[in-house]
Amino acid sequence: MIILLPVLLLAVGAAVFFFVIRPRLGGEKPEEPPPPPEPVELPLMYTIGETEVHALPVWGESTVYLEEQELPPETPKDPGDGEEDTEEEPVVPTAVTYRYEGLSSPGTLASVYTTLMTLDDIGFSQVDEELIRITEPEPLAVEAGSVCLAKNAPEDGKAMSIQLEWTEELCTVTADLVDGRVKNPPEPVSPAGPMGMSADQMIDYMQSLDPSVLGLEDTSMENYDLLIQDGSVLIDGIPCVRINAYRIDSQTGTNEIGGNYFLSLDGSHLYRLDVASNSVEELDAP
């Protein structure tokens, strides 16, 4: 009995230390799971840049949560580039993602919303990842799917983007102001028979080219107005029409000539005119 008494006292002391004294001294505590996100009020409008657009038409049947946006990965600096280290401002995401839970039919609601937003008076279009309009979109799946809607924004070089993704249980909507402009798909260039390409097809083709192909310094053909002159001329025995590209000066509101070109009626040959020497050079255009 006398031998067991010290052992019993040690056991009691260890228990008091681990369960009473150690927690009070800031010992290790089990990690608690993060609290669930708080729902937000159903949005009636989404704010994208300086513009408000209609939100997903939901009234009282859904719980909405805001999801955190992932920051784009930082580009590692080359230690041997010779540049001094400068403090860069942190990248702030412009996208806002709403997660809708408790909808009766997310796919049907996404289809209705897509139809609403692509009406002519609202002006959004279904687009691909390059902001190219999808002229013949396929019907949206009810069970699960996604769609991207976009419209050119008032801000220069920006577009308003609304990305929807849904399953049978929930729907997420990401509203963002992205770089780029919404464009029509380029017309396929191919011989169009004896009558050749129409005037609209010629303009669309020229607009689809990269300015560098035409010897222009701008990054987009949206900065140019294209004008087709009446009549046609023969170049190397090929009937062509003359198309002049005028650069738009946004500050003065005037146009200045950027380049003069000849395009064959079937779209298979493109020439640049050197006005000073009155000579032409065939361009390597797609």
FIRO-120006 format. One record per residue: residue in one letter; x, y, z of N, C-alpha, C, O, CB in turn. Coordinates in steps of 0.1 Angstrom, whole numbers. Glycine has a CB too. Example, Ala and Ser with C-alpha at 12.3 -4.5 7.8 and 13.67 -1.06 7.14 Angstrom:
residues 2
NODE  r  n.east  n.north   n.up  ca.east  ca.north  ca.up  c.east  c.north   c.up  o.east  o.north   o.up  cb.east  cb.north  cb.up
NODE  A     132      -57     78      123       -45     78     132      -33     78     142      -33     85      113       -45     90
NODE  S     128      -22     71      137       -11     71     129        0     79     134       11     80      141        -6     57
This chain:
residues 286
NODE  r  n.east  n.north   n.up  ca.east  ca.north  ca.up  c.east  c.north   c.up  o.east  o.north   o.up  cb.east  cb.north  cb.up
NODE  M       8      -12      0        0         0      0       9       12      0       6       22     -7       -9         0     12
NODE  I      19       12      8       28        24      9      35       25     -5      38       37     -9       39        22     20
NODE  I      39       14    -12       45        15    -25      36       21    -36      40       29    -44       51         2    -29
NODE  L      23       17    -36       14        22    -46      10       37    -44       5       43    -54        1        14    -45
NODE  L      11       42    -32        7        56    -30      15       66    -38       8       75    -44        8        59    -15
NODE  P      28       65    -39       35        75    -48      31       74    -62      30       84    -69       50        73    -47
NODE  V      29       61    -67       25        59    -81      11       66    -83       9       72    -94       24        45    -84
NODE  L       2       65    -74      -11        71    -75     -10       86    -75     -17       92    -83      -20        66    -64
NODE  L      -1       91    -67        0       106    -67       6      111    -80       2      122    -85        9       110    -55
NODE  L      15      104    -86       21       108    -99      10      108   -109      10      117   -118       32        99   -103
NODE  A       2       97   -110       -9        97   -120     -19      108   -119     -23      114   -129      -16        83   -119
NODE  V     -22      111   -106      -32       123   -104     -25      136   -108     -32      144   -115      -36       123    -89
NODE  G     -12      137   -105       -5       150   -109      -4      151   -124      -6      162   -129        8       150   -103
NODE  A      -2      140   -131       -1       141   -146     -14      145   -152     -15      152   -161        4       128   -152
NODE  A     -25      139   -146      -38       142   -152     -42      157   -150     -47      163   -158      -49       133   -145
NODE  V     -38      162   -138      -41       176   -135     -33      185   -145     -38      195   -149      -38       180   -120
NODE  F     -20      181   -147      -12       190   -156     -18      190   -171     -19      201   -177        2       184   -157
NODE  F     -21      178   -176      -25       177   -190     -39      183   -192     -42      189   -203      -25       163   -195
NODE  F     -48      181   -183      -62       185   -185     -66      198   -178     -77      203   -182      -71       174   -180
NODE  V     -58      203   -169      -62       216   -162     -51      227   -165     -54      237   -170      -64       214   -148
NODE  I     -39      224   -161      -28       234   -162     -24      237   -176     -23      249   -180      -16       230   -153
NODE  R     -21      226   -184      -16       228   -198     -25      237   -207     -21      246   -213      -13       215   -204
NODE  P     -38      234   -207      -47       242   -215     -47      257   -211     -48      266   -220      -62       237   -214
NODE  R     -45      260   -198      -45       274   -194     -32      280   -198     -31      292   -199      -46       274   -179
NODE  L     -21      272   -200       -8       278   -204      -7      279   -219       4      283   -225        3       269   -199
NODE  G     -18      277   -227      -17       279   -241     -12      267   -249      -6      269   -259       -9       291   -245
NODE  G     -14      255   -244      -10       243   -251     -17      241   -264     -26      249   -267      -11       231   -242
NODE  E     -14      231   -271      -20       228   -283     -35      225   -282     -39      217   -273      -13       216   -290
NODE  K     -43      231   -291      -57       229   -291     -61      223   -304     -55      226   -314      -65       242   -288
NODE  P     -71      214   -304      -76       209   -317     -81      220   -326     -88      229   -321      -87       198   -315
NODE  E     -77      219   -339      -82       229   -349     -97      228   -350    -103      218   -352      -75       227   -362
NODE  E    -103      240   -350     -117       241   -352    -120      243   -367    -113      251   -373     -124       252   -343
NODE  P    -131      237   -372     -134       240   -386    -138      254   -388    -144      260   -379     -145       230   -391
NODE  P    -135      260   -400     -139       274   -402    -154      275   -402    -161      266   -406     -133       279   -416
NODE  P    -159      286   -398     -174       288   -398    -179      289   -412    -173      294   -421     -177       301   -390
NODE  P    -191      284   -414     -197       284   -427    -200      299   -431    -202      307   -423     -211       276   -427
NODE  P    -199      301   -445     -201       315   -449    -216      320   -446    -225      312   -446     -199       316   -464
NODE  E    -216      333   -444     -229       339   -441    -237      342   -455    -231      347   -464     -228       352   -433
NODE  P    -249      338   -456     -257       342   -468    -258      357   -469    -258      364   -460     -271       335   -468
NODE  V    -259      361   -482     -261       375   -485    -275      378   -491    -282      368   -494     -250       380   -495
NODE  E    -279      390   -491     -292       394   -497    -292      391   -512    -282      393   -519     -295       409   -494
NODE  L    -304      386   -516     -305       383   -531    -303      396   -539    -309      406   -537     -319       378   -533
NODE  P    -293      395   -548     -290       407   -556    -300      409   -567    -304      399   -574     -276       406   -562
NODE  L    -304      421   -569     -313       424   -580    -305      429   -592    -310      427   -604     -323       436   -576
NODE  M    -293      434   -590     -285       438   -601    -270      434   -598    -267      433   -586     -285       454   -603
NODE  Y    -262      431   -608     -248       429   -607    -241      442   -611    -244      448   -622     -244       417   -615
NODE  T    -231      446   -604     -223       458   -607    -210      453   -614    -202      445   -608     -220       466   -595
NODE  I    -209      457   -627     -197       453   -635    -190      466   -640    -195      472   -649     -201       443   -647
NODE  G    -179      469   -634     -172       481   -637    -181      493   -633    -184      495   -621     -169       482   -652
NODE  E    -185      501   -643     -194       513   -640    -208      510   -644    -216      520   -644     -188       525   -648
NODE  T    -212      498   -647     -225       495   -652    -232      484   -643    -226      475   -637     -224       489   -666
NODE  E    -245      486   -642     -253       476   -635    -261      469   -645    -267      474   -654     -262       483   -624
NODE  V    -262      455   -643     -270       447   -652    -279      438   -644    -277      436   -632     -260       438   -661
NODE  H    -289      433   -650     -299       425   -643    -293      412   -638    -284      406   -644     -310       421   -653
NODE  A    -296      409   -625     -291       397   -619    -300      385   -622    -311      387   -628     -291       399   -603
NODE  L    -296      373   -618     -304       361   -620    -318      363   -614    -319      367   -602     -297       349   -614
NODE  P    -329      361   -621     -342       365   -616    -347      354   -606    -353      345   -609     -352       365   -627
NODE  V    -343      356   -593     -347       347   -582    -354      356   -571    -349      367   -568     -334       340   -576
NODE  W    -365      350   -566     -372       358   -556    -375      348   -545    -385      340   -545     -385       364   -562
NODE  G    -367      349   -534     -371       342   -522    -369      327   -521    -372      321   -511     -384       345   -518
NODE  E    -366      321   -532     -365       306   -532    -351      301   -531    -348      289   -532     -372       300   -545
NODE  S    -341      310   -530     -327       306   -530    -319      312   -518    -323      323   -514     -321       309   -543
NODE  T    -309      306   -514     -299       312   -505    -287      315   -513    -281      306   -520     -296       302   -493
NODE  V    -282      327   -511     -270       332   -519    -258      334   -511    -259      340   -500     -274       345   -527
NODE  Y    -247      329   -515     -234       331   -508    -224      338   -518    -225      336   -530     -228       318   -502
NODE  L    -215      346   -512     -204       351   -520    -192      342   -519    -189      338   -508     -200       366   -515
NODE  E    -186      339   -530     -174       331   -530    -162      339   -532    -162      349   -539     -175       320   -541
NODE  E    -151      336   -525     -138       343   -526    -132      340   -540    -133      329   -545     -129       340   -515
NODE  Q    -126      351   -545     -119       349   -558    -105      346   -556     -98      352   -548     -121       362   -567
NODE  E    -100      337   -564      -85       333   -564     -77      344   -571     -81      348   -582      -83       319   -570
NODE  L     -66      348   -565      -57       357   -571     -49      351   -582     -45      339   -580      -48       364   -561
NODE  P     -46      358   -593      -38       352   -603     -24      349   -598     -19      357   -590      -37       360   -616
NODE  P     -17      339   -602       -4       336   -597       6      347   -601       5      352   -612        2       322   -602
NODE  E      15      350   -591       25       360   -594      36      355   -604      40      343   -603       31       365   -581
NODE  T      40      364   -613       50       360   -622      64      361   -615      68      372   -611       50       369   -635
NODE  P      72      350   -615       85       351   -608      94      360   -615      94      361   -628       91       337   -607
NODE  K     102      368   -608      111       377   -614     124      370   -616     129      362   -609      113       390   -604
NODE  D     131      375   -627      144       369   -630     154      377   -623     156      389   -624      147       370   -646
NODE  P     162      370   -614      172       377   -606     183      383   -614     190      392   -609      177       368   -595
NODE  G     184      379   -626      195       384   -634     191      395   -644     199      398   -653      202       373   -641
NODE  D     179      400   -643      174       409   -653     180      423   -651     178      432   -659      159       410   -653
NODE  G     186      426   -639      193       439   -637     183      449   -632     188      461   -630      199       443   -649
NODE  E     171      446   -631      161       456   -626     161      457   -611     162      446   -604      147       454   -632
NODE  E     159      469   -606      158       470   -591     144      465   -587     134      466   -594      160       485   -587
NODE  D     144      460   -575      131       455   -569     122      467   -566     127      476   -559      134       446   -557
NODE  T     110      466   -571      101       477   -568      88      471   -562      84      459   -566       97       485   -580
NODE  E      82      478   -553       70       473   -547      58      474   -556      55      485   -561       67       480   -534
NODE  E      52      463   -559       41       463   -568      28      462   -560      27      456   -550       41       451   -578
NODE  E      18      469   -565        5       469   -559      -1      456   -559      -1      449   -570       -5       480   -565
NODE  P      -8      451   -549      -14       438   -549     -25      437   -559     -32      447   -561      -20       434   -535
NODE  V     -26      426   -566      -37       424   -576     -50      422   -569     -52      413   -561      -33       412   -585
NODE  V     -60      430   -573      -73       429   -567     -82      423   -577     -84      430   -588      -78       443   -562
NODE  P     -89      412   -575      -98       406   -584    -110      415   -587    -115      421   -577     -102       392   -580
NODE  T    -114      416   -599     -126       424   -602    -139      415   -603    -150      420   -603     -125       431   -615
NODE  A    -137      402   -603     -148       393   -604    -155      391   -591    -149      391   -580     -144       379   -610
NODE  V    -169      390   -591     -177       387   -580    -185      374   -583    -192      374   -593     -186       399   -576
NODE  T    -184      364   -575     -191       351   -577    -202      349   -567    -199      350   -555     -181       340   -577
NODE  Y    -214      347   -572     -225       344   -563    -229      329   -565    -229      324   -576     -238       353   -567
NODE  R    -231      322   -553     -235       308   -554    -249      307   -549    -252      310   -537     -225       299   -545
NODE  Y    -258      302   -558     -272       301   -555    -275      287   -551    -272      277   -558     -281       306   -567
NODE  E    -281      285   -539     -285       272   -535    -300      271   -532    -306      281   -528     -277       268   -522
NODE  G    -306      260   -534     -320       258   -531    -329      261   -543    -341      263   -541     -324       266   -520
NODE  L    -323      263   -555     -332       265   -567    -339      253   -571    -334      241   -569     -323       270   -579
NODE  S    -351      254   -576     -359       243   -580    -354      236   -593    -354      224   -595     -374       246   -582
NODE  S    -349      245   -602     -343       240   -615    -333      250   -620    -336      259   -628     -355       238   -626
NODE  P    -320      249   -615     -310       258   -619    -308      259   -634    -306      270   -640     -297       254   -613
NODE  G    -308      247   -641     -306       247   -656    -317      255   -663    -314      263   -673     -306       233   -661
NODE  T    -330      253   -659     -341       261   -666    -339      276   -663    -341      284   -672     -354       256   -661
NODE  L    -336      279   -651     -334       293   -648    -322      299   -656    -323      311   -660     -331       295   -632
NODE  A    -311      292   -657     -300       297   -665    -304      299   -680    -300      309   -686     -288       288   -664
NODE  S    -312      290   -685     -317       292   -699    -326      304   -700    -325      312   -710     -325       279   -703
NODE  V    -335      306   -691     -344       318   -691    -335      331   -690    -338      340   -697     -354       317   -680
NODE  Y    -326      331   -681     -317       343   -679    -309      346   -692    -307      357   -696     -308       341   -667
NODE  T    -304      335   -698     -296       337   -711    -305      343   -722    -301      352   -729     -291       324   -716
NODE  T    -317      338   -723     -327       344   -733    -329      359   -730    -330      367   -739     -340       336   -733
NODE  L    -331      362   -717     -334       376   -713    -322      385   -717    -324      395   -723     -337       377   -698
NODE  M    -310      381   -713     -298       389   -714    -294      391   -729    -287      401   -732     -287       384   -706
NODE  T    -298      382   -738     -294       383   -752    -305      389   -760    -304      389   -773     -291       369   -757
NODE  L    -315      395   -754     -324       403   -762    -317      415   -768    -307      420   -762     -337       407   -753
NODE  D    -323      420   -779     -316       431   -786    -315      444   -777    -304      451   -777     -324       435   -798
NODE  D    -325      447   -769     -324       459   -761    -315      458   -749    -311      468   -742     -338       463   -756
NODE  I    -310      446   -745     -301       444   -734    -287      442   -740    -277      448   -735     -304       432   -725
NODE  G    -286      434   -751     -273       434   -759    -262      424   -755    -252      425   -761     -268       447   -758
NODE  F    -264      415   -746     -254       405   -743    -254      394   -754    -264      393   -761     -256       399   -729
NODE  S    -243      387   -756     -242       376   -765    -236      364   -759    -228      366   -750     -234       381   -778
NODE  Q    -239      353   -764     -232       341   -760    -218      341   -767    -217      343   -779     -239       328   -763
NODE  V    -207      339   -759     -194       340   -765    -185      329   -761    -189      321   -752     -187       354   -761
NODE  D    -174      327   -768     -164       317   -764    -154      323   -755    -155      334   -750     -158       310   -776
NODE  E    -143      316   -752     -132       321   -743    -125      333   -749    -119      340   -741     -123       310   -740
NODE  E    -126      335   -762     -119       346   -768    -129      358   -771    -125      367   -778     -113       342   -782
NODE  L    -140      357   -765     -151       368   -766    -156      369   -780    -160      380   -785     -145       381   -762
NODE  I    -155      358   -788     -161       357   -801    -176      353   -800    -179      343   -793     -153       348   -810
NODE  R    -185      360   -806     -199       357   -805    -202      343   -811    -196      339   -822     -207       367   -813
NODE  I    -210      335   -805     -214       322   -810    -227      325   -818    -238      327   -812     -216       312   -798
NODE  T    -227      324   -831     -238       328   -839    -249      318   -838    -261      321   -840     -234       330   -853
NODE  E    -246      305   -837     -257       295   -836    -254      286   -823    -249      275   -824     -256       285   -849
NODE  P    -258      292   -811     -256       285   -799    -265      273   -798    -276      273   -802     -258       294   -787
NODE  E    -259      262   -791     -267       250   -789    -276      252   -777    -273      260   -768     -258       238   -787
NODE  P    -287      245   -776     -296       246   -764    -288      242   -752    -280      233   -752     -308       237   -766
NODE  L    -291      249   -741     -284       247   -728    -290      234   -722    -302      232   -722     -286       259   -719
NODE  A    -281      227   -716     -285       214   -709    -292      218   -696    -288      228   -689     -272       205   -706
NODE  V    -302      210   -692     -309       213   -679    -302      207   -667    -301      214   -657     -323       207   -680
NODE  E    -296      195   -668     -290       189   -657    -278      196   -652    -277      199   -640     -287       174   -660
NODE  A    -268      199   -661     -256       205   -657    -250      212   -670    -251      206   -681     -246       196   -651
NODE  G    -244      223   -668     -238       230   -679    -232      243   -675    -231      247   -664     -248       232   -690
NODE  S    -228      251   -686     -222       264   -684    -225      273   -696    -227      267   -707     -207       263   -680
NODE  V    -224      286   -694     -226       295   -706    -219      308   -702    -219      312   -690     -241       297   -709
NODE  C    -213      315   -711     -206       327   -709    -213      338   -717    -215      337   -730     -191       327   -712
NODE  L    -218      349   -711     -225       360   -718    -215      372   -717    -209      374   -706     -238       363   -711
NODE  A    -215      380   -727     -206       392   -727    -212      403   -735    -220      401   -744     -192       388   -732
NODE  K    -207      415   -732     -212       427   -739    -200      437   -737    -194      438   -727     -225       433   -733
NODE  N    -198      445   -748     -187       455   -747    -191      466   -736    -202      470   -736     -185       462   -761
NODE  A    -181      469   -728     -183       478   -717    -180      493   -721    -174      495   -732     -175       475   -705
NODE  P    -185      503   -714     -182       517   -717    -167      519   -716    -162      528   -722     -190       526   -708
NODE  E    -160      512   -707     -146       514   -705    -138      509   -718    -142      499   -723     -141       506   -693
NODE  D    -128      516   -722     -120       513   -733    -114      500   -732    -107      497   -721     -110       524   -736
NODE  G    -115      491   -742     -108       478   -742    -113      468   -732    -106      459   -729      -94       480   -739
NODE  K    -125      470   -727     -131       461   -717    -144      456   -721    -151      461   -730     -133       469   -703
NODE  A    -148      444   -716     -161       438   -718    -167      433   -705    -159      429   -696     -159       426   -728
NODE  M    -180      434   -704     -187       428   -693    -190      414   -695    -195      410   -705     -200       436   -690
NODE  S    -186      405   -686     -187       391   -687    -195      385   -676    -194      389   -664     -173       384   -687
NODE  I    -204      376   -679     -213       369   -669    -211      354   -672    -216      350   -682     -228       374   -669
NODE  Q    -205      347   -663     -203       333   -665    -212      325   -656    -212      327   -643     -188       329   -662
NODE  L    -220      316   -661     -230       308   -653    -225      293   -654    -222      288   -665     -244       310   -658
NODE  E    -225      287   -643     -223       272   -642    -233      266   -633    -236      272   -622     -208       269   -637
NODE  W    -239      255   -636     -250       249   -628    -249      234   -628    -245      228   -637     -263       254   -633
NODE  T    -255      229   -617     -258       215   -616    -273      213   -612    -280      223   -612     -248       207   -606
NODE  E    -277      201   -608     -290       200   -604    -293      206   -590    -304      207   -586     -294       185   -604
NODE  E    -282      209   -583     -283       214   -569    -281      229   -568    -287      235   -559     -274       206   -560
NODE  L    -272      235   -576     -269       249   -574    -265      255   -587    -263      249   -597     -257       250   -563
NODE  C    -263      268   -586     -259       276   -598    -249      287   -593    -252      294   -583     -271       283   -605
NODE  T    -238      289   -600     -229       300   -596    -229      310   -608    -229      306   -620     -215       294   -594
NODE  V    -228      322   -604     -228       333   -614    -216      342   -611    -214      347   -600     -241       342   -614
NODE  T    -207      344   -621     -195       352   -619    -196      364   -628    -196      363   -640     -182       344   -622
NODE  A    -197      376   -622     -198       388   -630    -184      395   -629    -178      397   -619     -209       398   -624
NODE  D    -179      399   -641     -165       404   -642    -164      414   -653    -171      414   -663     -155       393   -643
NODE  L    -154      423   -651     -150       432   -662    -137      427   -667    -127      428   -660     -149       447   -656
NODE  V    -136      423   -679     -125       416   -685    -118      424   -696    -125      433   -702     -128       402   -690
NODE  D    -106      421   -699      -99       427   -710    -104      422   -723    -106      410   -725      -84       426   -709
NODE  G    -105      431   -733     -109       426   -747    -122      432   -751    -129      439   -743     -110       411   -747
NODE  R    -126      429   -763     -139       434   -768    -146      422   -775    -140      413   -780     -137       446   -779
NODE  V    -159      422   -775     -168       412   -781    -168      414   -796    -170      426   -801     -182       412   -775
NODE  K    -165      404   -803     -164       405   -818    -172      394   -825    -176      384   -819     -149       404   -823
NODE  N    -176      397   -837     -182       387   -846    -172      377   -851    -160      381   -852     -190       393   -857
NODE  P    -176      364   -853     -166       355   -859    -162      359   -873    -170      364   -880     -171       341   -859
NODE  P    -149      357   -877     -146       361   -891    -153      353   -901    -155      341   -899     -130       360   -892
NODE  E    -156      359   -912     -162       352   -923    -152      342   -929    -141      346   -931     -168       362   -933
NODE  P    -156      330   -932     -147       321   -939    -144      327   -953    -152      331   -961     -153       307   -941
NODE  V    -131      327   -956     -126       332   -969    -125      321   -979    -117      312   -978     -113       340   -968
NODE  S    -133      321   -989     -133       311   -999    -139      317  -1012    -147      326  -1011     -141       298   -995
NODE  P    -136      311  -1023     -142       316  -1036    -157      316  -1035    -163      306  -1030     -138       308  -1048
NODE  A    -164      326  -1039     -178       327  -1038    -185      327  -1051    -196      333  -1053     -182       340  -1031
NODE  G    -179      320  -1061     -186       319  -1074    -183      331  -1083    -174      339  -1079     -200       318  -1072
NODE  P    -189      332  -1094     -186       342  -1104    -188      356  -1099    -181      366  -1103     -195       341  -1116
NODE  M    -197      358  -1089     -200       372  -1084    -190      376  -1073    -189      388  -1070     -214       373  -1078
NODE  G    -182      366  -1068     -172       370  -1058    -178      373  -1045    -190      370  -1042     -163       381  -1063
NODE  M    -170      379  -1036     -174       383  -1022    -183      395  -1023    -181      404  -1031     -162       385  -1013
NODE  S    -192      396  -1013     -200       408  -1012    -192      418  -1005    -181      416   -999     -213       405  -1004
NODE  A    -197      431  -1005     -190       442   -999    -189      440   -984    -178      442   -978     -197       455  -1002
NODE  D    -200      435   -978     -199       432   -963    -189      421   -960    -182      422   -950     -213       428   -958
NODE  Q    -188      411   -968     -178       400   -966    -164      406   -967    -155      401   -959     -180       389   -976
NODE  M    -162      415   -976     -148       420   -978    -145      429   -966    -133      428   -961     -148       429   -990
NODE  I    -154      437   -961     -151       445   -949    -149      436   -937    -139      438   -929     -163       454   -946
NODE  D    -157      426   -935     -155       416   -924    -142      409   -924    -135      407   -914     -167       406   -923
NODE  Y    -138      406   -936     -125       399   -938    -114      408   -934    -105      404   -927     -123       394   -952
NODE  M    -114      421   -939     -103       430   -935    -103      433   -920     -92      434   -914     -105       443   -943
NODE  Q    -115      434   -914     -116       437   -900    -110      425   -892    -106      427   -881     -130       439   -896
NODE  S    -111      413   -897     -106       401   -890     -91      399   -890     -86      391   -882     -112       388   -896
NODE  L     -84      407   -898      -70       405   -900     -63      413   -888     -68      422   -882      -65       411   -913
NODE  D     -51      408   -885      -42       415   -875     -37      427   -882     -32      426   -894      -31       406   -870
NODE  P     -37      439   -876      -31       451   -883     -17      449   -888     -13      455   -898      -32       462   -873
NODE  S      -9      441   -881        5       439   -886       5      433   -900      15      435   -907       13       430   -876
NODE  V      -5      425   -903       -5       419   -917      -7      430   -927      -1      428   -938      -17       409   -918
NODE  L     -14      440   -924      -16       451   -933      -5      462   -932      -6      472   -939      -30       457   -931
NODE  G       5      460   -923       15       470   -922      11      482   -913      16      492   -914       19       475   -935
NODE  L       1      479   -904       -4       490   -895       1      487   -881       4      476   -878      -19       490   -895
NODE  E       3      498   -873        9       497   -860       0      494   -849       4      490   -838       17       509   -858
NODE  D     -13      496   -851      -23       494   -840     -24      479   -837     -20      471   -844      -36       500   -844
NODE  T     -31      477   -825      -33       463   -821     -46      458   -825     -49      446   -823      -31       463   -806
NODE  S     -55      466   -830      -68       462   -833     -73      469   -845     -71      481   -846      -78       463   -821
NODE  M     -80      462   -854      -87       469   -866     -99      477   -862    -105      484   -870      -90       459   -876
NODE  E    -103      476   -849     -114       484   -845    -111      499   -845    -120      507   -844     -119       480   -831
NODE  N     -98      502   -846      -94       516   -846     -94      522   -860     -90      533   -862      -80       518   -840
NODE  Y     -99      514   -870      -99       519   -884    -113      518   -890    -121      509   -886      -90       510   -892
NODE  D    -117      527   -898     -128       527   -907    -124      522   -921    -113      527   -926     -136       541   -908
NODE  L    -131      513   -927     -128       508   -940    -138      512   -950    -150      512   -948     -127       492   -939
NODE  L    -133      517   -961     -142       523   -972    -138      516   -985    -127      517   -989     -140       538   -973
NODE  I    -148      510   -992     -146       504  -1005    -149      514  -1016    -160      520  -1015     -155       491  -1006
NODE  Q    -140      516  -1025     -142       524  -1037    -150      517  -1047    -149      505  -1049     -129       530  -1042
NODE  D    -158      525  -1055     -166       519  -1066    -157      514  -1077    -146      520  -1079     -177       529  -1071
NODE  G    -162      504  -1084     -154       499  -1095    -144      489  -1092    -142      486  -1080     -148       510  -1103
NODE  S    -137      483  -1102     -127       473  -1100    -115      475  -1109    -117      482  -1120     -133       459  -1101
NODE  V    -104      470  -1106      -92       471  -1114     -86      457  -1116     -88      448  -1107      -81       481  -1108
NODE  L     -78      455  -1126      -71       443  -1128     -56      444  -1123     -49      453  -1127      -71       439  -1143
NODE  I     -53      435  -1114      -39       434  -1109     -34      419  -1113     -40      410  -1107      -38       437  -1094
NODE  D     -24      419  -1121      -19       405  -1126     -31      397  -1132     -31      385  -1131      -13       397  -1114
NODE  G     -40      405  -1139      -51       398  -1145     -62      394  -1136     -71      387  -1140      -46       386  -1152
NODE  I     -61      398  -1123      -71       394  -1113     -80      406  -1110     -75      417  -1106      -64       389  -1100
NODE  P     -93      405  -1111     -102       417  -1107    -102      419  -1092    -104      410  -1084     -116       414  -1112
NODE  C     -99      432  -1089      -98       436  -1075    -106      449  -1072    -108      456  -1081      -83       437  -1070
NODE  V    -109      451  -1060     -115       464  -1056    -106      470  -1046     -98      464  -1039     -129       461  -1049
NODE  R    -107      484  -1046      -98       491  -1037    -105      494  -1023    -117      498  -1023      -94       505  -1043
NODE  I     -97      491  -1012     -103       494   -999     -93      503   -991     -81      499   -990     -105       480   -991
NODE  N     -98      514   -986      -89       523   -979     -92      522   -964    -104      521   -960      -92       538   -984
NODE  A     -81      522   -956      -83       521   -942     -80      535   -936     -69      540   -938      -73       510   -936
NODE  Y     -89      540   -928      -88       553   -922     -87      551   -907     -95      545   -901      -99       563   -926
NODE  R     -76      557   -901      -74       556   -886     -83      566   -879     -83      578   -883      -59       558   -883
NODE  I     -90      561   -869      -99       570   -861     -91      577   -850     -85      570   -842     -111       562   -855
NODE  D     -91      590   -850      -85       598   -839     -96      601   -829    -104      610   -832      -78       611   -845
NODE  S     -95      594   -818     -106       596   -808    -106      610   -801    -116      615   -796     -105       586   -797
NODE  Q     -94      617   -801      -93       630   -795     -99      641   -804    -106      650   -799      -79       633   -792
NODE  T     -96      640   -817     -101       651   -826    -113      647   -833    -120      656   -839      -90       654   -836
NODE  G    -117      634   -833     -129       630   -840    -127      630   -855    -137      629   -862     -140       639   -837
NODE  T    -115      630   -860     -112       630   -874    -105      617   -878    -101      609   -870     -103       642   -878
NODE  N    -105      614   -891      -99       602   -897     -87      606   -905     -87      616   -912     -109       594   -905
NODE  E     -76      598   -905      -65       600   -914     -62      587   -920     -64      576   -915      -53       605   -906
NODE  I     -57      587   -933      -55       575   -940     -44      567   -934     -33      572   -930      -51       579   -955
NODE  G     -47      554   -933      -37       545   -927     -31      536   -937     -19      532   -936      -44       537   -916
NODE  G     -38      532   -947      -33       524   -958     -43      522   -969     -55      524   -967      -29       510   -952
NODE  N     -38      518   -981      -46       516   -993     -44      501   -997     -32      497   -998      -43       526  -1004
NODE  Y     -55      494  -1001      -53       480  -1004     -62      476  -1016     -72      483  -1019      -57       472   -991
NODE  F     -59      465  -1022      -67       459  -1032     -70      445  -1028     -60      437  -1025      -60       460  -1046
NODE  L     -82      441  -1028      -86       428  -1025     -93      422  -1037    -102      428  -1043      -96       428  -1012
NODE  S     -89      409  -1041      -95       403  -1052    -110      399  -1049    -113      398  -1037      -87       390  -1056
NODE  L    -118      398  -1059     -132       396  -1057    -135      383  -1050    -145      381  -1043     -139       396  -1070
NODE  D    -126      373  -1052     -128       360  -1045    -121      359  -1031    -122      349  -1025     -124       349  -1054
NODE  G    -114      370  -1027     -108       370  -1014     -95      363  -1013     -90      361  -1002     -117       365  -1004
NODE  S     -90      358  -1025      -77       350  -1024     -65      358  -1025     -54      352  -1023      -78       339  -1035
NODE  H     -65      371  -1029      -53       379  -1031     -56      392  -1024     -66      398  -1026      -50       381  -1046
NODE  L     -45      397  -1017      -46       410  -1010     -33      418  -1013     -22      412  -1012      -48       409   -995
NODE  Y     -35      430  -1018      -23       438  -1021     -23      451  -1013     -34      456  -1010      -23       441  -1037
NODE  R     -11      456  -1011      -10       470  -1004      -5      479  -1015       4      476  -1022        0       469   -992
NODE  L     -11      491  -1016       -8       501  -1026       2      511  -1020      -1      517  -1010      -20       508  -1031
NODE  D      13      513  -1027       22       524  -1024      19      536  -1032      22      536  -1044       37       519  -1026
NODE  V      12      545  -1026        7       557  -1034      18      565  -1040      17      569  -1052       -1       566  -1025
NODE  A      29      566  -1033       40       574  -1038      46      569  -1051      49      576  -1061       51       576  -1028
NODE  S      48      556  -1052       54       549  -1064      43      543  -1073      46      539  -1084       64       539  -1060
NODE  N      30      544  -1069       19       538  -1076      22      523  -1080      20      519  -1091       17       546  -1089
NODE  S      27      516  -1070       30       502  -1071      23      494  -1061      19      499  -1050       46       499  -1071
NODE  V      21      481  -1063       14       472  -1053      24      461  -1049      33      457  -1056        1       467  -1059
NODE  E      21      456  -1037       29       445  -1031      19      435  -1026      10      439  -1017       39       450  -1020
NODE  E      19      423  -1030       10       413  -1025      14      409  -1010      25      407  -1007       10       400  -1034
NODE  L       4      409  -1002        6       406   -988       3      391   -985      -5      385   -991       -4       414   -979
NODE  D      10      386   -975        8       372   -971      -3      371   -961       0      371   -949       22       366   -965
NODE  A     -15      372   -965      -27       372   -956     -33      358   -956     -33      351   -965      -37       383   -961
NODE  P     -39      355   -944      -45       341   -942     -58      340   -951     -64      330   -951      -49       339   -928
